[in-house]
Amino acid sequence: MALQIVWFRRDLRTTDHAALAAAAARGPCLCLFVYEPDMLQAPDFDPIHLTFLNQSLASLDNRLRQLGNRLILMHGSLPDVFSELHRNFQISAIYGHEETGNWISYQRDRRVRAWARANNIPCHEFPGNGVVRRLASRDDWSAIWKQRMRQPAIPEPATVPPLPPHLQIPSIPPLTWQQAGLAAPRISPPQTGGRQAAENCLHSFLHARGLHYRSEMSSPLTAAESCSRISPFLSFGCLSVREAVHAGRRRILQLRDEQHQTNVNPAWFQSLASFESRLAWHCHFIQKLEDEPTIEFRNVNSAFNGLRENDFRQDLFEIWQQGITGYPMVDACMRSLQAGAWINFRMRAMLMSFAAYHLWLHWRQPALHLARLFLDYEPGIHYCQCQMQSGVTGINAIRIYSPARQAAEQDPRGDFIRRWLPELEGVPDEYLADPHHMTRLQQDLFGCRIGRDYPAPVVQHETAFKTAQQRIFAARNSAIVRLNARKVYEKHGSRKRTMEQRTGNEG
């Protein structure tokens, strides 16, 4: 009997899993996940990702056992692992989801497909979200996304037939950080991976935490509680985008029914509408990487090549990494992110903008650093956003954030800053966003000497802002940038007032 493989990657669930459903309907399956050395050693991977991954794999294995099968774990490169299985057992077919990951996974998938063709092995790939492979025109994308989201989620198979006893294949234990060749984890994930945790997180958002999502998503004070926090579960595939869309729509219907009997806060409807729009936004940006995988490391608008690359200063990069820039809102966000592996969207944008404009750092190294810090790192969203916030697309508005203004608007009493920068505890509210404006007498009075207890600003905001603005607009106004921008828009741009402008409202 030949092997029928269900190849799990970042789709670690059994519900709304087209590949699993198709394979289970045909007969016995080998449910397989492979720890790949290239992925584990990639510059965007962190031990915190491995911890969350292992938790999600354990959850998936538990569910597969309830369905009559189990998850087999292996370690090695692909397609080498498939080659060995084929030599020993004869693979009849491979089932999996279409994945839009980083450049390493993109090249890996190409190798697997080529190997499968060479060995006459069908390799069935199914859409796993709203991203469209081989999209003919961006004009079609929104309609396809809506059509996919209208379809019912694929039910979990009643059973996943196991391999017969004579084809039993051993599974390795979950890989440890030592075995993966990684450094010891700095922190534990703030959220536990796996299906049950994903369902609990989504339920608590839709029924309690999400009431003020729309109005509270921008401040780091409120976003951690009011945002859905399902992003790591979407990234690792513990939950599908379609499941989240459907759950939000069911909740809206439930609230409308409840209106007949009780007062329902209208903020619910605004927040849930925003939630679905951001699920579309999620797929919209991943679609860009699907259409152009080199966005991970090349300027999407090549006319910006050389804008910052030759000016990169490692000392400024390290100051930004450590959260010691002398700008309290920037430093508080970086330290919060280091400790909790999550920060809300607006603060992510500010961190990237500060690196790109105030420090004039090319986006690639800051992007990799943030990728390692984000538990919910999603390549398709991440690199597109990093390029947008650095101003190298040519089609998005230039936004140079003022850290002091963000502090005033999003942390007016300084609660967030004081939590993450205890050295500023005694600084009055009026100086907290710009403590270097205090006189020496005030610094001594409030117990915070600038340059000793807290660093002086690494750059002067007004000078850095003006210089960056002049340089970016000079580049943007060139004929070649404008010509390339039209091509970028044709390939990647939103076709109506949706994703980019909504993200702009958050920024």
N, C-alpha and C positions, 0 to 999 in steps of 0.2 A: 504493500500500500504506500503510495507516495504522500509526501507532506503537503498539506495546505497551511500556509503560514499567514497569520494575522500579525502584521508588523506594526507594533505600537511605537510612537515617537512622542510628540507633544499632543497627544489625543487620549489621555489616560482616563477613560470612562467606558461604560458599557451601554449607556443610553445615548440616542442620537448619534450612533456610531455606524455609519453606512457600511464600512469595510467589515466590521465584526458581524453585522446582521447578514450581509451577503455570504460571508464564508460559513457562518453557523448554519445557514439554510442549506448549504451544499454538503455538509458532513463534518467529520472530525477535524479539529484545528489545533495547530501549534500556536499558542498566543505568546508572542516573543517581544522582549525589549532588550536592546543591545546597548551596553555602556561603551561608548566609542572614545578611544584615547584622544583623537583629534578634537572632539567636542569638549571633553573634560579639561584639556590643556589650552583651549581657545582663550584669547585675551579678553573675551566678554563673559567668561564663566567664573563663578565664585563658589566657594564651599557652601555658602548659604543656599545656592541653587541646588546643590547636590542633596542637602538635607531635605528641602521641600520636595525634590524629585523622589527621593526614597520613601518619604511619607505617602506620596501620591501612588507610587508603585505598590506599596503595601496595601493601600486601600483598594486598588484595582485588583490585585491578586485575591484579596478577601472576597470581593464580589464575584470574580470569575469562579472561585471555588464553590460559591453558593449556586452558581449556574452549571456546575458539573465539570469545570475545567480548572486550569491554574495558569499563572503567568510564569513563563520561563525567562530567567535572566541570564544573559551571556555578556562576555567582555571581549571586544576585538574590533577590528576595522571592517567596514562594509565596502564591497560585497564579499570580503574574505570569509566572514561567518556564514553567509549563504552558500558559498562555494563548498565549504566543508560539510554543511548539512546536505547539500545536493549530492556530494560524493557518497555519503554514508546512507542517505535515506531516500534520495530522489524527490526534489521539490516539484509539486504539480502546479502550484500557483502561489503568488504573493498578493495579499490584500492589505491596503493601507490608505490613509488619508493623504490628500494633497497637502504638502507642508510648505509654508513660506517662512523659512528660517534665515539663519545667517549664511554667509558665503560658503562656509565649510559644509553645512547641510545641503546647500544647493548643489555643490560639486559632488557630494556623496550621493545624492539622489540621481544625478546624471550617470554616475558610475553604476549604480544599481540597475537603472533601467537598461543601460547598454549591456550589462552582464546578463540580465534576464533575456534580452533579445537574442544575444549570442547563444544562449542555452535553450532557446525556444520555450521559455517559461512565461506564462501570462503574468503581467504585473498590473493588477487592477487598482487604480487610484480613484478615490471619491472626494468630492468637495467636502470640507469639514466646517466651513463657515461661509461668509458672504464674499470671499475672495474668488475671482474668476480666472482660471488658468487659460492662457492664450486668448485674452480678451481682445476682440477685434477693434473696438472703439470705446473710448472712455464715455462717449455719449450713451452707451448702452448699460453702463454699470449700475446706476441707481435703480433702474427697472428690474434688473436681474436680482439685485440685493433684496428688493421688496418682494419679488416673486418667491425667492428662497425662504424668506422669513415668513411668508404666508403658509408655506407647506408645514404639515404637522411634523413634530420631532419624530425621528425613527425610534420605535419602541425597542426596549432592551429585549434580546432574544429570550425566549422561555427557557432555553437551555443552550449551552455551547458544547457540542459533542467533543469529548476528549479523545486523545489518540489511543489506539489499542495498546494493551500492555507491552507487546513486543516492540513498540516504537517509543517507549518512554525515554525522554531526553532529560538529562540532569540539569538542574538550575544552580547557578552560583548564589551565594548569599548577597544581600545588598552591598554595593561597593562602599567602602569607607573612604574618608578623605585621604587617609594615608595611602590606601591602595590606588587611589586615583592620582596620586602624586601632587596633591594640593596642600596648601598651608592649612593650619588648624583654623576652623571657623572663628571669626571675630565675635559673632553673635549668633544666637538662635533665631530662626525665622519668627517674625511677629505673628504669623498665621501658620496653622498646621495644614499641610497638604492633604489632598484626597477628596473623594466625592462627598462624603458626609459633611465635611467642613465647608465645602463649596455650597451645598444646599442650605446649610445653617446660616452662612454668611448672606446669601441672597435673600433668604426668608426674613432675617432680621432687618435688612435694609428695606425691603418692600413693605413690611408691616410695622416698623417702628423707626429705625434710624434715618430713613430717607425722607421724612416729612419736609425738612428744610434743605434738602439737597441742592436745589437750584440757587438758593440765596447764601448757602454756607460752604459751597465747594471751594471758594477762592481763598479763604483764610486758613492758614495752617492751624489756627486755634480750633476751628470747628470741622475742618474737612476730614480729619481722621475718623471722626464718628459719623458724619453726615454723608460722606461719599460711600459708594456701594462696597468698596474694597474687594470686589470679585476679580479684579484684574489679574492677580497671580493664578487664579483658577482658570481663567480664560487662556492665559499664556501657556500653562501646562496641560490644558485640555481636560481638566477635571469637570468642566462645564462647557457647553457649547454656546456660541453667541445666540443661536436660535432658541435654545432653552431659556436664556435670560430674557430675550425679547418676548417670548410667549408668557413667561412668568409675570413680566411687567404688564402685559396687556390683560392677563387674567385679573391682576390686582386692580387695574382700573375698572374693569367690569364689576368686580366685587364692591368697590367703593361707590360706584354709581347705584348699585342695588341698595347699599346701606343708606344712601342719601334719603331714601323714602321713609326711613325709620328714625334716623338720627342726624345730627349735624356732622358733616364731614368737612374737615378743613380743606378749602380749595387749593392750598399749597401742595396737597398731594398730587393733584392732576398736573400742575405745572412741573413739579419735580419728576414725575414719572415720564412726562413727555420729554424732558431734558435727558433723562436716563436713556430712553430709546434712541434719541438723536446721537448720543455719544457711543452707543453700540454700533450705529451706522458709521460714525466717525472712526471707530476702532477698525472696521473692515476697510474703510476708504483709504486709510494710510497704509495698511498692510498691502493693499492692492498696488500701491506705488512700488514697493519693493518686489512684489511678484512680477510686475511689468519691467522693472529695471533693477536686477539684483546688485549691481555695482553701486547703488546708492549708499550701501554700507560704508564705502571707503572712497568714493569719488564724488566731487561736487556735481550735483544734479545738473547745474548749469556750468558747463565746462569753461565758459568765458571768465568765471571767477577763479580759475586755477592760478595759483601763485599769489592770490590776494593776501593771505596770511602765512602760508606754509614756511616761507623763509624767515619770518619774523618770530617764530615760536621761541618763547623763553621758558625754559624748564623751571627756573626759580619762581616765576609767577604761577605756573601751573601747580607747583607743589604747595604754594601758599593757598591757592584756591582749594586744592584737595584737602588740606588740613583744616580749613575753616578759620583762617587767621588773616583775612584780608583787611581787617579794620572797618568793615561794613557790617554792622551787627545783624541785619536781616539776612545777608548772604551767609555769614558765618553760622548763625543759628540754624538756618535751613540745612547747611552741609553737615553740621554736627548731629542734628536730628535725623538726617538721612543715614548717617553712619551708624547711629544707634538703633534705628528702627526699620531700615531697609525700605522706607516708603516716605514720600512727601507728595503733596497734592500738585495738580497740573500747573497752576500758576507759578508756584515756587520752583518747579522744575524748569519752567521757561525762564524765570529770573536767573537761576543758577547758570543756565547755558548762555543766556544773553550777557551776563556779566563776564563770563570767560571769553566770549567772542568779541565783545565790544570794548569793555573797560580794559581787559587784559590783552586784547587783540590776539587771542590764541586760535589757531586753526582748530576746527570743531572735532577732528577725528580722535585725538587723545582724551579730551574732556568727555566725549561720547562714550568711549570705552570705560573710563573710570565710573561714569554714572551707570553704565550697563552692569558693572559688577556690584554696584551698591543697590540697584533696584531689584527687589525680589520679583517684581512683576515685569521684568525686562522682556519686551516684545520687539524683536529687531525691526519689523516693518513700521511700527509706530515710532520707535526710538530714533532711528537714524534720519527719518524724514523730519521729525520734530527738531532734532539737533541742527539739521541744515536750515530749516525754516528760521529758527531762533538766531542763527548766525548770518542770515541774510544772503545766502548763496544760491537761492532758487531762482530769483529774478521775477517770481510771480506773487510773492507774499509781501505783505506790508512789513516795513522795517520797524521793529520795536526794540528800542534801547531802554531797558527798565531802569528807573531810579530806585536804588535800594531804600533810600530814605522815604520816598513816596510810598513804596510798598509797605514799609513798616508803619507809616502813618495810617494807611488805609486798611491794612489787614491785621495789624497788631497794635491798635491805638493806645492801649494801656501797658504795652510792653510785656504782657504775660508770657508770650512765646519766647521772646528774646531773653528774658531773665531766666526762664527755665533752662535754656541751653547755653547761656553765657552767664554763669553765676558771678563772674568777675564784674559784671555790670549791675549787680543787684542794687547797689545804693544810688545809682544814677537816676536823677529825676526823669519823668516821662518826656519833658520837653527837650532833653538832650540825648535820649536813648538811641534815636535813629542815627545821630551824628555826634557821638560823644567827644570827638576831637575838637568840636567847637567850644567845649568848656574851657574856661581860663585855667591857668595852673592852680590858682587859689581854689576854684570850684572842684578841680580834680582831687586835690588834697582833702577838701571838705567832704566829698562824696566817696572817698576811698577808692578811686580808680585813676591811677596815673597812666596817661596815654603813652605808649612806648615801653611801659614796664608791666602794668597789670593787664592792659589790653592794647593790641597793636595799633599804631597809626595807620591811616588808610594807605594801602599799597599803591594806589594811584589817586589823583584828585578827580572827583566825579565830573566837575564842570569841564576840565581840560580833556579828560578821556572821552567824555560824551561828545564834545565838539569835534575832536580829532576823528573819532570813529564815524561820526555822522558824515563828515566831509569825505572821508575815504570810501565809505560804502556807497554813498550817493554818486560820487564821481565814477566809481566802477559801474554802478547800476545804470547810469545815464549813457554809457557808451553804446554805440550802434551794435556791436557784436553781442553784448549782453541782452539788449532788447530783442535782437533776432533770435537768439537762443531761448529767450523767455517765451516767445510764441510757440516754439517747438515743445518746451517743457509743459506749457499749459495744454497744448493739444494732447500730450501723452498722459499727463497726470492731473490736470486741473479739475476742480469741482465745476460742474456744469450749471449750478444754480446757487443761490445764497444758502449754503448749507455748512459744510464742515469747516473750511478755513475761517469763515467769518465767525462761526460759533466759538472756535478755539480762540480767535482774537478777542472775543468778549470775555473769555476767561483770563486772558493774558495780562 
